[in-house]
Amino acid sequence: MSRMQEWLAHAAQELGVRVVIAYVAVLSDGKQISTQALFPDLGGAFGTLVFASMDVLDREAERDLVAHGYSISTFSEPLPKDEFDLESYAEMFSEWGWTSNEMQKPTWMS
């Protein structure tokens, strides 16, 4: 598990949101795309896919994922000197927005 995945999992656990680490998304043509994580209750109808770089997605793949109800978020792997900041994750998750019909929205999310 990468440091980014560890931090995403830790933030999800602390904040009470579901996450699938190392989720593999499948495009319409059957091609598989590895992600850092999927947050199924945040962002698009089917959740937010997290990538460490947009280099793994071409425009067609990005359009396909968005058309199928995913939001896409990309940010860099934390640097060794970086410290975990739960508030930053809470802010990011709030910006993505709560979209789950299955789970109750966490009380901290405004």
Protein Blocks (a to p, Z undefined) as FASTA:
>chain_A
ZZklmmmmmmmmmnopacdehiacddfkopacddfbdcfkgojfnopcddfbfklpcfkl
mmmmmmnopacdddddddfkbccdfklmmmmmmmnopabfkbccdfklZZ
